[in-house]
Amino acid sequence: MLSARSLFQEIHSNDKAFQLFCSIAAKGEDQGGWENGRISLLVADQELAPKIARHGLDEDKHGRIFSALLHKRGLGTVPVPEETDYTMILERQGIGLAHSRLRRDEPLSERDVITYLAHSRVTEQRAAEQMQLLRKVFDGHPEVGRAVRMISEDEENHLAYCHEELLRLAAAGHGRLILYTLQQTARAEIRAYRDVSLAMMAHLAAILHWPRGKSALLATGIHAVYRYEQLGGWHRMTTLRMPERRNALGGPATSVAL
């Protein structure tokens, strides 16, 4: 019987599959670390800048965690297939702040900051949900379980921070722009997530020698999730509410030792 638990456990039990999975995750986290680091240097708001820097340090830490999981199995990272690069696929769709913009030493406008925060609010929703799933799958595992718990806690902090900062900007009169940006970002994100999921499934199917029936069933499931999100599930990524975790990124970044 196919289930998220059985699929992730199958990936974890195969060196090549686990290597690809962790490499994709590590690259995404490294990209997020660089982006947040650059944004923290370009934003004018001196109260917001250290929170963005903390976000970037957390993402860098997550990249190191995935690399460490591979190192403990005597593995290194492998090149990430272009069609599985979630971050760059979103950028090519015009979502978030382009890397070419971040490389310029020009201060970010308030609109730029809203674009960044809306992008983060949507993608951190996805990240938080994925890490919650992995926590359930690997609960009790001595290494992977601890790693995903650490990352999951950070993702919940990132999501809380995005809610709080966007609500602050909405109260300052930017509510309409924020809602529009969130909606455009969410619609693009669900397409990117579908495409990356299908591409990653195809690579894993080749590594794990899945029969055609299994691959077809998984593809059907991915398309069903997309259809649900397309019909209204995407709205969960655009709502804003004051989080229970206030000032979630107000302190120093935590270190990691696996």
C-alpha positions, 0 to 999 in steps of 0.5 A: 500500500502506498503511503507517505511513510512507505515512500519516504522510508523507501527513499531513506533506505536507498543511498542514491535516492536519499542522496538526491533527496538531500541534495535537492533540499540542501541546494534549496536551503542554500539558495534561501540563505543567500537570498535572505542574506542579500536582502538583509543588507539591502533593506532600509528598515533597521528593525526588519534587517536583523530578522531577515538576516536571522532567516538567512542564517537558519536557511544556511543551517538547514543546508548544513543539516541535509549535508550532514545527514549525507556525510554520516552515510559516507555520501556527498551532495550530487548535482540537482536536476534543473527541473527539480530546482523549485527556487529557480523555477519560481524566479523564472516565473517572476515570483519573488525578487530576482537574483539579478536584482539582489546582486545590485547594491541598491536599497530595496523599496517598500514594494520590494519588501512586500514582494519578498515577504509575500514570497516567503509567506507562501513558500514557508507555508509549503516548507512548514507543511512538508516538515510536519509530514517528515516529523510524522514519518521519521518520529523516533529515528535517531538522526533524521528525526532530530534533524527534521524536528530542528528544521520544522521548528525554524520553519514555524518561526519563519512562517510566524514572522512572515504573518506578523510583518505582512500584517504590520505593513497591511496596517500601514496601508499596503493591504491591497498590494499585499493581498494581490501579491500573495494571490499571484505568488500562491497561484504560481507556487502550486504550479511550480510545486506540481512540476517539481514533484512530478520531476522528482518522482520521475528521477526517484522512479528511475533510481528505485526501479518503480514499476509503471503502475506505481509511477502512474499512481503517484503522478495521479496523486500529484495531479489530484493535489494540484487540482485541489489547490487550484480549486481553492486550497491555495487560499491557505497560503494567502490568509494572514493572522497574528501568530502565537509566536510573536517576534519569532526571529527577534533573537540570534540564530541557533547553532546545529550539531548532528 
